[in-house]
Amino acid sequence: MSGWVLPDEVLRDAPSYTPRAYELADLELLLSGAYAPLTRFLGRADLAAIARRGRLADGTSWNVPITLEVPAALVDRLDLNNPLQRALVITDPEGAPVAAVDVTDLWPTREGRHGVGGAVRRLGDGGHGPFQRLRRTPAEVRALLPPGRVLGVVADRPLHRPQLAQIAHAARTLGAHLLVLIPVTEPGPGGLAPEVLVRAVFAARDRMPPVTFVAVPLTRRGDEIRDALLRARVAAAYGVTHLLSTGEMLSGGGPRVLVPRELAYDNRDGQWRWRDDIPPRNRKLALRPEEIDDLLDRGFPLPEWHTPPAVAKELARARPPRRHRGFVLFFTGLSGSGKSTIARGVTDALRETGERTVTLLDGDVVRRELTAGLGFSRADRDTNVRRIGWVAAEIARHHGVAICCPIAPYAPARATARAMAEVAGAGFVLVHVATSLEVCELRDRKGLYAKARAGLLTGMTGVDDPYEEPTDAELTVDTTELSVEEAVRTVLTHLTETGWVEPRLSPR
């Protein structure tokens, strides 16, 4: 169906949908030819054939499901028997049309969702965002590559000296041109933003052999085997003949996968060599990712023996010390637990110093100013927390401190708020104010528990609606025995000890 064409008026009236991030990434890879020979979202026959024998229904070699799901409400607007009424317009998160799907297969997948299969074609100019010039198609990249072997590296994290030494060794051994593919769809490990990753990888280019860079919309699906198979497929489409493994990596057909040996730093002459070639007393092992993050969080420079200065500079810009980085301080607990009172005390203490820009997003104020009209159903509560989380993340993105104190009874909504902050490059500190229901009911300043017990109020957290206690809180505070001043001091002490505020900001 590559010649599928529809009039503009048909596309204007067609239903539209914004898929999840990995589905949009799959769409871009289909459109660019990076998933060749695949040109469509797969239907039921192909999915069944992949499950049985790792091939499409027509026998073409392909072993990973590439699918699209849409809300069931869209299905009624599609007529698979009418070519003029089976178009589905795909939009990006800003609502701009990017492609159309000729829907030739529909089936229920789970409650409220349907799978969609069909050919795709691009709409519009191909997208926007940082480093668009690097988002070349496989055909464009292959035309740039010299003849001969091509060593591919999927740089989903910054390249430090150990990785650079492995790359240089592999390229020299193979006599290959280097092609570095940089995933740019989602934050990488540690929450590193795609544009930061590109800058950090570029900062190491003077320490690489002759190299070509390309930005690719690769995402992780949480399945290491499928991720590895797709990476190998995409690398092969870009002309890679040998792929240097950076973790779990399978070829599944296509480029040969090279698994590097472990390197270590030799104190005797400052060179990186194979680990077993260096006596233990002269050996330094590569820093683990958590060690690198810890150094950055505390404001310590990354050691030059491990990280080129230009790379270290980019990482320090993206991850400044905690005392200079924005963060979200998120209180959760039952009504009457004391979370708002503690939050106001912490806000006042931080504002007194003038060292931080602090915004308090109090539950009642937010309900009046930001989320007016929402009720107390689970969906509305989740929307309330999501809106708070989005505003807080934007405050923290610009190095401010956002202090939030909704009840936030459900764990998935709290996890979403945390993820928003991390994507913004900010910190997130969850404080569980774990005052018991009995104590909260005794306080009951607003009379809400009494109304709920009398049947005059429904959806009261702790009475007829659940509170999912956090298992991932950085700090737990119980105000049953603590005064307000003691609780505030506990929170400030934690923020000081973990580096989010200067020591002089701790309570007097």
N, C-alpha and C positions, 0 to 999 in steps of 0.2 A: 504493500500500500504506500510505497514511497512517493507515488505521484498523486496522492490524495490532496485535493484542493477544494476549499469551500469558499463561497462568496463572503465578503466582509459582513453583510447583514446577518447571515446565518451565525457567524461567530459572535456577533454582538448580542444575539439573543440566546446564545448557548449558556448552559449553567457553568459556573466557575468555581474553582476550589483551590485553596492553598494547602499543599501537602506538608507532611513533616519534613524536617531538614534532610534526612537521609534519602527520602523519595525525590526531593528536588535535586539532590546531588546525583542520584541515579538518572534522573531526567537529563541533566546536563551532559553526563557521560554518554547517554544514548545519542543525544543530538550531535555531540562532537565526533562521534565515531570511536571513542575510547572503549566502548563495550562491543566493538565489532567481533563477530558478525551480528550481534544483537541490535535491533533497531526499534524495539517495541517493549512495552510492559507485557509480561507474560500472562497468558490465559491458563485455564484449567488443564487443558491437554498437555501443554508444555510443562507445567508444574508437576503433573503426574509422571510424565516421562523422566524428568530430572530426578524425582524421588526413586524411580525404579532403576534407572540405568545411567544417570548422570549425563543425559543428552536431551536435546529438545525433541519434540514429537516428530520432526522431520529428519531426525538423526544427526543434526548439527551438534558438534561438541560444545556443551555449555553445562556447568554444574552448580550454579548458584541462582536461586530464585530472585528475579528482579520484578518486584510487584508494586502495585499502587492500590491503596484503600481509600474509599470515599465514604462520607456519611450516607446512610440509607435514604435521607430526604432528597438527595440528588437523583436517585435512581428513577423516580417517577417522571423526571424531565427528559429521560433518554429513551429513544426507541431504536433498538438494534436492527429492526427491519427496515428502517428508513435512513439512508445515508445522510440526509439533510438534518436528521434529528438525533444523531449519535455522537456529536462533537462535544467534548468536555474541554473547557479552557482552563489551563493551569496558570495560576498567578504566583508571584513571589510574595514574601511577607508584607510588602508595602502595597500589594493589590495590583501590581502591574502585570499584564498578560505576558507570559514567556513562552508558552507552547500550547498546542492543541492535541488532544488525544482522540483518535478515531476509535470509539469504543465498540469492540466487536465481541466482547465477552463480559458478563456480569455474574457475580455469584455472592451469596452471603458468606461472610467470614467469621463474624462474631456479632454480638448484640449491637445493633445500630450501625454496622459497617458492612460495606460490600467491596469485594475485589473487582478491579477493572483491568481488562486486557485490551491492548490495541496499539496501533502504530502511532508515532508522535511526529510532529513537525514544529519547527521553531516559529514563534511570533515575536515581533519587535526586534530590537537591535542586539540582543544577546546578553544583556545584563549590565550591572554596574558594580562599583565597589573598589576597594584599594587593589592595586597591582593587576588591573585588568589586562595590561600589556603582556603579562606572563601567562595568561589563560589561553594558550595557543591550542589549536586542535592537533591531534596526532599527525595528520597529514602535514601541517605546517612545521611541526618539530622534525619529523623525518626528513623533510626537505633541507633542514639546516644541518643535520648530522653528517659528519664525514663518513666515508665508507669504512667498513670493518666492524670490529666489535664495539659494543656500547655497554658500559657498566652503569646499571641503574641503582639509585639509592632513593628510597622513600624517606625523606627527612621530616618525620613527624615530631621531631624535637630538636633543639639546638645541637650543633655539632661542636663537641669539645675536642681537645687534642687526641684522645684515644680513638675516637671515631674518624677523625681526619687522617690519623696515621694508618688506620685500617683501609680507608678509601684509597689513599695514595699507594699503599702496597698492592691492593687488588688491581688498580688501574695500571700500575707499572708491570705487574706480572702478566696481565692479559694483553697489554699494549692497546688498551681500550680508551675511547672517549668517554667522559663522565657525563651522565644525565641525572640531574637531581630533581626529583618530583616532590613538591611541597604541598601537603594537604592544606586547603584554605577554606573549608566549609564550616568547621566547628572548632572550638578551643581545643588545643592539644593537651597532652598530659600536664597536670599541674595548673590547668586553666589558662595556659598561654594563648593569647588572642592570635588568630591567623596572621594578621599584619605584623605582629611582633615576631612571630616565628619566621616570616619571610625576611624581615630585617636582620634577625639573628643569624640565619643561614647565609645571607648575603655577606654579613660581616666576616665570614670565614673564607670567602671566595679566593683571597690571595694566598691561601694555604692549600688550595686544591689544584689538581692537574687541570688541563683544559676542560672546561665545563659548560654545559648548557642547563639553564634553569627553566622549569615549567611549573606553573601552579595548577593543581588538579583538585576537583571537588570530591575528594575521597572522604568517607566517613567511617567510623567504627560502629559495628552493629552489635557488639557484645558477643560475637561468635568468632573466636580466633581463626578457626579453619576457613570460614567463609570470607573473613577479612583478608586472610593471606591469599586465598585463591583469586579474589577480585583484584588485589594489588598486583599480583603476577599478571593477570589478564590485561590490566590497564598499562602496566609497564611494557608488555609485549606490543600493545597497540602503538606505543610511542617509539618503538624501535629498539627497545632494550634487548640485548642478547644474553647478558649475565646480570643477575640481580643480587646485590649484597644484602644479606639478611640483617635486619636490625631488631629481630625478636622472633616471634613465631612466624615462619614463612614457608609456604609450600608453592611449588610451581604450578601443578595442575595442568601442565602443558604450557609451552611458551618458553620464557627465558630460563637459563640454568641458574639455580640458586646457589650462592656461595655463602657458607657459614664461617665467619671469621673466628680465628683463635683469640683468646683473651690476651690483651696487652697490659703492660705495667710500665711505670716510669722508673728508669734506672738512675738512681742518685749519683752514680759514679761519673756520668757524663751528660746527664739531662736528656737522654734519648728514650723514646718509647720502643720497647722491644716485647717479643713474646714473653709472657709471664714466666714460663719455666726456664727461660734462658738467663734469668736474673736471680742472684742469690737472695734469699728472703731478707737478709739484713740491709740490702741495697734497694729493696723493692717498695714502690708506692703504687697502690691500686687506685683505679679510677674512682672518683667520688660518686656516691650513689645520688640519685635525684633528690632524695629527702635531705641529704647533706648539703647539696647546692642550695635548695630552698631555705634551709636553716641559716646558712651564711648570708644570703640575701635578706632574709627577714630581720636579722640582727644588724644589718648594715656593714658587714665585713666584706672586704674585696675577695673575689674568687681568685684562687692562687694561679699565677701565670703558668706554672708547670702543668696545670690541668686545662685552663681555658684561655684562648687568645684574648688579649685585652679588648679588641674591638667587639668580640662576642660578649665578653663580660659587661662592657659598657651598655650594650643593648638590653641585656637581661636586667641590669641594675635600674635602667630607666623604666622598664616594664614592671619590675617588682621592687619598688623602693622599700627601705626599712619599714617595719610595721609602724613605727612612731610617726612616719610621714605618709602612710598609706591610708586611704579611706577604709572605713569598715562599718558594718551593720551590727548593732547591738540589739538582739531580738529577744525580748522577754515573752515567755508563754506561761500560762497557768490559768487556773479557774478564776471566775469572777469573785472578787473579794480576797484573792490570794496576796495582794499587796504589790503586784507587778507594776501598776501605774505609779504608785507612790515611790517605789524604788527607782523607777525610770526617771521620774522628775528629779529625785535627789541626785542621781548620777549626772543628769543633764545640767543641773545647777552647778555641780562641782566642776565639770569640764568647762562650762562657760566662764566661771570665775577666773580661770587661768588665762583665757584669751589665746591658748595655744591651738585650739581646735575650733572649726566651724561645726556647730552641733544643731541638728534638727530633730525635734521630738515629734514622732508620729503616734500620738496617743489614740487609743482605741475609740473612745467616744468622739473625739474631734475628727478623726478620720471618717467615722460613720456619718458625720454631719457634712464635712466639706469634700471628701473624696469619693465616698461610696454611698452617698445618699440614694435611697430607693431600693437598696438591697435588703433582702429579708434574712432569715436565719436558717434557711434550708442548707443542706450540705453544699450544694452547688454555689449558693450565694456566699456562704462562709468562705469557701475556697476562692471565689472571685475577690472577696474582700482582702484576704491575705495576699493573693497574687498582686493586686493593685498596690498594696502597701509595699510588698517586696520589690516591685518594679520601681516605684518612686525612691525607695531606700537605696536600691542598687545604683540609680542614677546620681543620687547625692554622693554615695561612696565612690563612684567612678571619678568624680571630680575632687577626691581627697577630703571630702567632708565625712562627718560621723552622723549616721542616721540611727536614732534610738526608737525602737518600735515596741509596742506593748499590747497587741491584740490577744484574745484568748487563744486563737490559732489551735483548735482542738485536734486537727487531723495531721498525721505525720506527713503524708504526701504533699500537702500545701506548704508545710514548713520546709520540706526538702526543695520545693520549687523556689521558695524565697532564698534559700542558701545558694542554689545553683545560679540564680540571677546575679547575686553578689559576686560569686566566683567568676562568672563570665565577664563581669564588669572589671575584673582585676582587683577586686576589693576583698577584704576579710569579712568573715561572718562569725559572730560569737552568739551562740544560743544559750540563754539563761532560763532554766526551768525553775519557776517559783513554785515549789512543790508543797505549798501549804495544803493541809488535808481538807477534804470536803466538809467535815464536821466544823472545823474552825472557820472556814469561809461562810458557812451557813450561820454561825453565831454572829459574825460581823454583819453581813447582809444589809449594808447601808442603803441599798436601793430597793430593798424589799423584793428582789427578784426570786430568791429561793422560796420565800413564803408564798408568793403567787403560784410558782410552779408546783409546790406541794399541794396547794389548794385546787389545782387544776385550772387556774386562771391564765396560765402561761405555758406554752408548749415549746419544745426545742431548747430547753435550758440545759446547758452543758453541766454534766455531773448528776443531773436528775433524770431526764428522759432522753438525753443525747450524750453520746460517749465523749470522753476526753482520752486521747491516745497519748499516754505519757512518753516523753522523748527518751530514746535510747542513745542519742547522739549529742546531748547537751554538753557544752564545754564547762558549764558551771550549774550546780543545783543549790538553791537557797530555799530554806523553809522558815517562814516568818512567824511560826507558832511561838518560838522562844526568842526570836531575834527582834530587837527594836529596829525602827526604820534606819537609824544612824548606823547600826551594826550591819544591816543588810547592804546599805549603800557602800560602806567601807569594804565589805567582802567583795563586791563587784569591782570596785576601783582597784583593790589589791590584785585581783585576778588580771585585770587589764594591764596593770603595771608589770606584774611578773611575766606576762606573756608578751610584753613589748609593744602593746598597742598604744600606750600613753607613756609619757616621760615619767621617770620616778618621782619628780617633784610634783606630779599631779595626784599622787596618792593622798589619801585623806590626812588632814592636819591632826 
